[in-house]
Amino acid sequence: MPRRNLAHVFIAVPAALALLIFSSSMAFASIQSKTILTTNGLCVNSGDPPTLANGVTPCGAAVYDSSGFSGTITYSADEIGTTAKVVDFICVHLPGTGPFRSYGGLYTLTIKSTGGATLATSTETVAGGMECTAGANPVSGTINSFTVPATGVVKYSILISGLSAGQCQAAFASFNAIRNGAVDILDGSHANSPSVAPCGTPPIIPEAPYVALLVLTAGAIVIVYVLRRSGFTFSSPRAA
């Protein structure tokens, strides 16, 4: 073998070994599970209906407040101290249609420790209408990394630009379910929260109190009719 080729080999082999050692020393965190905050608390278990951690209490509707939608992301214990770089987005579902699809908009994602310390803040541009299947990622923008804390759990919140808590119910009124998705762009791991009812509660129907009154009135009419058929007569008390 020519000396020049031998020199290339002697240079390439140590370089490859160094790259292998460097790569093996870099660990990336994988997302294990995800929750979303609802009117009854953190929705954990998927199902019909989805439930809280006790497996019994239904989740209720998603909560959107001054911080946006929120919940937790969990990593396995062996990933504590590793690097994570997460994108986070809402997926929506129309009645009678196929897969969930991404809800487009400009998002602000905040990642915090369970103690409340801010770990990362990102500005996301979410493309609307993308099928939320597997590890599909509809997000672009400035995504910041963070280190997975000792608890293995972080809290997230996503605030959608132009959407306030008071507008949320109307904005999601056409959807029968929503869920929150997260993808780690360093290793491709992903997780979805349970799918829950859109934010807010069903509107109170003003006529509802009168329904009970109509039922009571109908019952009184039936009683009077039965009494009259049985020969009972109504008379006013005589004056003394």
C-alpha positions as a Markdown table, in Angstrom:
| # | Residue | x | y | z |
|---|---|---|---|---|
| 1 | Met | 0.0 | 0.0 | 0.0 |
| 2 | Pro | 1.4 | 3.4 | -0.9 |
| 3 | Arg | 2.6 | 5.5 | 2.0 |
| 4 | Arg | 0.1 | 8.2 | 1.2 |
| 5 | Asn | -2.8 | 5.8 | 1.5 |
| 6 | Leu | -1.4 | 4.5 | 4.8 |
| 7 | Ala | -1.3 | 8.0 | 6.1 |
| 8 | His | -5.0 | 8.5 | 5.2 |
| 9 | Val | -5.8 | 5.3 | 7.1 |
| 10 | Phe | -3.9 | 6.3 | 10.1 |
| 11 | Ile | -5.7 | 9.6 | 10.1 |
| 12 | Ala | -9.2 | 8.3 | 9.4 |
| 13 | Val | -9.3 | 5.5 | 11.9 |
| 14 | Pro | -8.6 | 7.6 | 15.0 |
| 15 | Ala | -11.1 | 10.2 | 13.7 |
| 16 | Ala | -13.8 | 7.6 | 13.3 |
| 17 | Leu | -13.1 | 6.2 | 16.8 |
| 18 | Ala | -13.2 | 9.7 | 18.3 |
| 19 | Leu | -16.6 | 10.4 | 16.5 |
| 20 | Leu | -17.9 | 7.1 | 17.8 |
| 21 | Ile | -16.9 | 7.9 | 21.4 |
| 22 | Phe | -18.3 | 11.4 | 21.1 |
| 23 | Ser | -21.6 | 10.1 | 19.7 |
| 24 | Ser | -22.0 | 7.5 | 22.4 |
| 25 | Ser | -21.4 | 10.1 | 25.1 |
| 26 | Met | -24.2 | 12.3 | 23.8 |
| 27 | Ala | -27.5 | 11.1 | 25.0 |
| 28 | Phe | -30.8 | 12.5 | 23.8 |
| 29 | Ala | -34.0 | 12.3 | 25.9 |
| 30 | Ser | -37.0 | 10.3 | 24.6 |
| 31 | Ile | -40.5 | 11.3 | 25.3 |
| 32 | Gln | -42.4 | 8.6 | 27.2 |
| 33 | Ser | -45.9 | 10.1 | 27.9 |
| 34 | Lys | -47.9 | 13.3 | 27.9 |
| 35 | Thr | -50.9 | 14.8 | 29.8 |
| 36 | Ile | -53.2 | 17.7 | 29.2 |
| 37 | Leu | -54.9 | 19.8 | 31.8 |
| 38 | Thr | -58.7 | 19.6 | 31.7 |
| 39 | Thr | -61.5 | 20.9 | 33.9 |
| 40 | Asn | -61.2 | 17.9 | 36.2 |
| 41 | Gly | -57.4 | 17.9 | 36.3 |
| 42 | Leu | -54.5 | 16.3 | 34.3 |
| 43 | Cys | -55.9 | 13.9 | 31.8 |
| 44 | Val | -53.6 | 10.8 | 31.8 |
| 45 | Asn | -55.3 | 7.7 | 30.4 |
| 46 | Ser | -56.7 | 7.4 | 26.9 |
| 47 | Gly | -60.0 | 5.7 | 26.5 |
| 48 | Asp | -63.6 | 6.2 | 26.0 |
| 49 | Pro | -64.0 | 8.4 | 27.9 |
| 50 | Pro | -60.4 | 9.4 | 28.8 |
| 51 | Thr | -59.7 | 9.5 | 32.5 |
| 52 | Leu | -57.5 | 11.0 | 35.2 |
| 53 | Ala | -54.8 | 9.0 | 36.9 |
| 54 | Asn | -57.3 | 7.0 | 39.0 |
| 55 | Gly | -58.8 | 5.5 | 35.8 |
| 56 | Val | -62.3 | 6.4 | 36.9 |
| 57 | Thr | -62.8 | 10.2 | 36.9 |
| 58 | Pro | -63.5 | 11.5 | 33.4 |
| 59 | Cys | -61.2 | 14.2 | 32.1 |
| 60 | Gly | -63.7 | 16.9 | 31.2 |
| 61 | Ala | -62.8 | 19.6 | 28.6 |
| 62 | Ala | -59.3 | 21.0 | 27.9 |
| 63 | Val | -58.4 | 24.1 | 29.8 |
| 64 | Tyr | -57.1 | 27.2 | 28.0 |
| 65 | Asp | -56.1 | 30.0 | 30.3 |
| 66 | Ser | -53.7 | 32.9 | 30.3 |
| 67 | Ser | -50.8 | 30.5 | 29.7 |
| 68 | Gly | -52.6 | 28.6 | 27.0 |
| 69 | Phe | -53.0 | 24.8 | 27.0 |
| 70 | Ser | -50.8 | 23.0 | 29.5 |
| 71 | Gly | -49.8 | 19.7 | 31.0 |
| 72 | Thr | -46.7 | 17.5 | 31.6 |
| 73 | Ile | -44.2 | 15.6 | 29.5 |
| 74 | Thr | -42.5 | 12.5 | 31.1 |
| 75 | Tyr | -39.1 | 10.9 | 30.4 |
| 76 | Ser | -37.8 | 7.6 | 31.7 |
| 77 | Ala | -35.4 | 7.6 | 34.7 |
| 78 | Asp | -32.3 | 6.8 | 32.6 |
| 79 | Glu | -32.8 | 10.0 | 30.6 |
| 80 | Ile | -32.5 | 12.4 | 33.5 |
| 81 | Gly | -29.7 | 14.9 | 32.7 |
| 82 | Thr | -29.9 | 14.3 | 28.9 |
| 83 | Thr | -30.7 | 16.9 | 26.3 |
| 84 | Ala | -34.2 | 17.4 | 25.0 |
| 85 | Lys | -35.5 | 19.7 | 22.2 |
| 86 | Val | -39.3 | 19.6 | 22.0 |
| 87 | Val | -41.9 | 21.0 | 19.7 |
| 88 | Asp | -45.5 | 21.0 | 20.9 |
| 89 | Phe | -48.8 | 21.5 | 19.1 |
| 90 | Ile | -52.5 | 21.0 | 19.2 |
| 91 | Cys | -54.3 | 18.5 | 17.0 |
| 92 | Val | -58.0 | 18.8 | 16.3 |
| 93 | His | -60.7 | 16.3 | 15.0 |
| 94 | Leu | -63.9 | 17.0 | 13.1 |
| 95 | Pro | -66.9 | 14.8 | 13.6 |
| 96 | Gly | -67.1 | 12.0 | 11.1 |
| 97 | Thr | -63.6 | 12.5 | 9.6 |
| 98 | Gly | -60.4 | 10.5 | 9.7 |
| 99 | Pro | -57.2 | 11.4 | 11.6 |
| 100 | Phe | -56.5 | 14.4 | 13.8 |
| 101 | Arg | -54.9 | 17.3 | 12.1 |
| 102 | Ser | -52.6 | 20.1 | 13.3 |
| 103 | Tyr | -54.1 | 23.4 | 14.4 |
| 104 | Gly | -52.1 | 26.1 | 12.7 |
| 105 | Gly | -50.9 | 29.3 | 14.2 |
| 106 | Leu | -48.0 | 31.0 | 16.0 |
| 107 | Tyr | -47.4 | 29.3 | 19.3 |
| 108 | Thr | -45.3 | 30.2 | 22.3 |
| 109 | Leu | -44.0 | 27.1 | 24.0 |
| 110 | Thr | -42.7 | 27.3 | 27.6 |
| 111 | Ile | -41.1 | 24.3 | 29.3 |
| 112 | Lys | -40.7 | 24.4 | 33.1 |
| 113 | Ser | -39.6 | 22.1 | 35.9 |
| 114 | Thr | -42.2 | 20.8 | 38.3 |
| 115 | Gly | -40.9 | 23.4 | 40.7 |
| 116 | Gly | -41.8 | 26.2 | 38.3 |
| 117 | Ala | -38.3 | 27.1 | 37.0 |
| 118 | Thr | -38.3 | 28.0 | 33.3 |
| 119 | Leu | -36.1 | 25.6 | 31.3 |
| 120 | Ala | -36.8 | 26.8 | 27.7 |
| 121 | Thr | -39.0 | 29.1 | 25.7 |
| 122 | Ser | -39.6 | 28.6 | 22.0 |
| 123 | Thr | -41.5 | 30.4 | 19.3 |
| 124 | Glu | -43.2 | 27.9 | 17.0 |
| 125 | Thr | -44.9 | 28.3 | 13.6 |
| 126 | Val | -47.4 | 25.4 | 13.3 |
| 127 | Ala | -48.6 | 24.5 | 9.8 |
| 128 | Gly | -52.4 | 23.7 | 9.9 |
| 129 | Gly | -54.0 | 20.7 | 8.4 |
| 130 | Met | -51.2 | 18.2 | 8.7 |
| 131 | Glu | -52.2 | 14.7 | 9.7 |
| 132 | Cys | -51.2 | 14.0 | 13.3 |
| 133 | Thr | -49.9 | 10.5 | 12.7 |
| 134 | Ala | -46.9 | 8.9 | 14.3 |
| 135 | Gly | -44.1 | 11.4 | 14.7 |
| 136 | Ala | -45.3 | 13.9 | 12.2 |
| 137 | Asn | -43.9 | 17.3 | 12.9 |
| 138 | Pro | -45.8 | 20.4 | 11.6 |
| 139 | Val | -43.6 | 22.8 | 13.6 |
| 140 | Ser | -40.9 | 25.2 | 12.4 |
| 141 | Gly | -39.3 | 28.1 | 14.2 |
| 142 | Thr | -36.9 | 28.9 | 17.0 |
| 143 | Ile | -36.8 | 25.7 | 19.1 |
| 144 | Asn | -34.6 | 25.8 | 22.3 |
| 145 | Ser | -33.2 | 22.7 | 24.0 |
| 146 | Phe | -33.2 | 22.0 | 27.8 |
| 147 | Thr | -31.9 | 19.4 | 30.2 |
| 148 | Val | -34.3 | 16.8 | 31.6 |
| 149 | Pro | -34.5 | 17.5 | 35.3 |
| 150 | Ala | -34.0 | 15.0 | 38.1 |
| 151 | Thr | -37.8 | 14.3 | 38.4 |
| 152 | Gly | -37.9 | 13.1 | 34.7 |
| 153 | Val | -41.0 | 15.3 | 34.3 |
| 154 | Val | -41.4 | 18.8 | 32.9 |
| 155 | Lys | -44.4 | 21.0 | 32.6 |
| 156 | Tyr | -45.4 | 22.6 | 29.3 |
| 157 | Ser | -47.7 | 25.4 | 28.2 |
| 158 | Ile | -48.5 | 26.5 | 24.7 |
| 159 | Leu | -50.1 | 29.9 | 24.0 |
| 160 | Ile | -51.6 | 30.4 | 20.6 |
| 161 | Ser | -51.2 | 34.0 | 19.2 |
| 162 | Gly | -54.5 | 35.9 | 18.9 |
| 163 | Leu | -56.4 | 33.3 | 21.0 |
| 164 | Ser | -57.6 | 34.3 | 24.5 |
| 165 | Ala | -59.3 | 32.1 | 27.1 |
| 166 | Gly | -62.6 | 33.8 | 26.3 |
| 167 | Gln | -62.4 | 33.0 | 22.6 |
| 168 | Cys | -61.2 | 29.4 | 22.9 |
| 169 | Gln | -64.7 | 27.8 | 23.1 |
| 170 | Ala | -65.9 | 29.6 | 19.9 |
| 171 | Ala | -62.6 | 28.9 | 18.1 |
| 172 | Phe | -62.8 | 25.2 | 18.7 |
| 173 | Ala | -66.6 | 24.8 | 18.5 |
| 174 | Ser | -66.6 | 22.8 | 15.2 |
| 175 | Phe | -64.3 | 20.1 | 16.6 |
| 176 | Asn | -65.5 | 17.2 | 18.7 |
| 177 | Ala | -62.1 | 16.4 | 20.2 |
| 178 | Ile | -58.6 | 17.9 | 20.6 |
| 179 | Arg | -55.3 | 16.5 | 21.8 |
| 180 | Asn | -51.8 | 17.8 | 22.4 |
| 181 | Gly | -48.8 | 16.3 | 20.6 |
| 182 | Ala | -45.1 | 16.6 | 21.2 |
| 183 | Val | -42.1 | 15.5 | 19.2 |
| 184 | Asp | -38.4 | 15.6 | 20.3 |
| 185 | Ile | -36.5 | 16.7 | 17.2 |
| 186 | Leu | -33.2 | 15.4 | 18.4 |
| 187 | Asp | -34.3 | 11.7 | 18.5 |
| 188 | Gly | -37.7 | 11.7 | 16.8 |
| 189 | Ser | -39.5 | 10.4 | 19.9 |
| 190 | His | -43.1 | 11.5 | 20.3 |
| 191 | Ala | -46.2 | 11.2 | 22.5 |
| 192 | Asn | -49.8 | 12.4 | 22.4 |
| 193 | Ser | -52.0 | 13.4 | 25.3 |
| 194 | Pro | -55.4 | 11.7 | 25.6 |
| 195 | Ser | -57.9 | 13.3 | 23.3 |
| 196 | Val | -60.5 | 15.3 | 25.2 |
| 197 | Ala | -63.4 | 17.7 | 24.6 |
| 198 | Pro | -62.5 | 21.1 | 23.2 |
| 199 | Cys | -61.8 | 23.9 | 25.7 |
| 200 | Gly | -64.7 | 25.4 | 27.7 |
| 201 | Thr | -67.9 | 23.8 | 28.8 |
| 202 | Pro | -71.1 | 23.4 | 26.8 |
| 203 | Pro | -73.1 | 26.7 | 26.6 |
| 204 | Ile | -75.9 | 27.1 | 29.2 |
| 205 | Ile | -79.2 | 27.1 | 27.4 |
| 206 | Pro | -81.3 | 30.0 | 28.7 |
| 207 | Glu | -84.5 | 28.0 | 28.2 |
| 208 | Ala | -83.3 | 25.1 | 30.4 |
| 209 | Pro | -84.9 | 26.4 | 33.6 |
| 210 | Tyr | -88.3 | 26.6 | 31.9 |
| 211 | Val | -88.1 | 22.9 | 30.8 |
| 212 | Ala | -88.4 | 21.8 | 34.4 |
| 213 | Leu | -91.3 | 24.3 | 34.9 |
| 214 | Leu | -93.1 | 22.8 | 31.8 |
| 215 | Val | -92.7 | 19.3 | 33.2 |
| 216 | Leu | -94.2 | 20.3 | 36.6 |
| 217 | Thr | -97.0 | 22.1 | 34.8 |
| 218 | Ala | -97.8 | 19.1 | 32.7 |
| 219 | Gly | -97.8 | 16.9 | 35.8 |
| 220 | Ala | -100.2 | 19.2 | 37.6 |
| 221 | Ile | -102.6 | 19.2 | 34.6 |
| 222 | Val | -102.6 | 15.4 | 34.6 |
| 223 | Ile | -103.3 | 15.2 | 38.4 |
| 224 | Val | -106.2 | 17.7 | 38.0 |
| 225 | Tyr | -107.6 | 15.7 | 35.1 |
| 226 | Val | -107.5 | 12.4 | 37.0 |
| 227 | Leu | -109.1 | 13.9 | 40.0 |
| 228 | Arg | -112.0 | 15.3 | 38.0 |
| 229 | Arg | -112.5 | 12.0 | 36.2 |
| 230 | Ser | -112.8 | 10.3 | 39.6 |
| 231 | Gly | -115.6 | 12.7 | 40.7 |
| 232 | Phe | -113.5 | 15.0 | 42.9 |
| 233 | Thr | -114.6 | 18.6 | 42.7 |
| 234 | Phe | -112.7 | 21.8 | 43.6 |
| 235 | Ser | -114.6 | 24.4 | 45.7 |
| 236 | Ser | -113.5 | 27.5 | 47.5 |
| 237 | Pro | -113.9 | 27.8 | 51.3 |
| 238 | Arg | -117.3 | 29.4 | 52.4 |
| 239 | Ala | -117.1 | 32.7 | 54.1 |
| 240 | Ala | -117.8 | 32.7 | 57.8 |
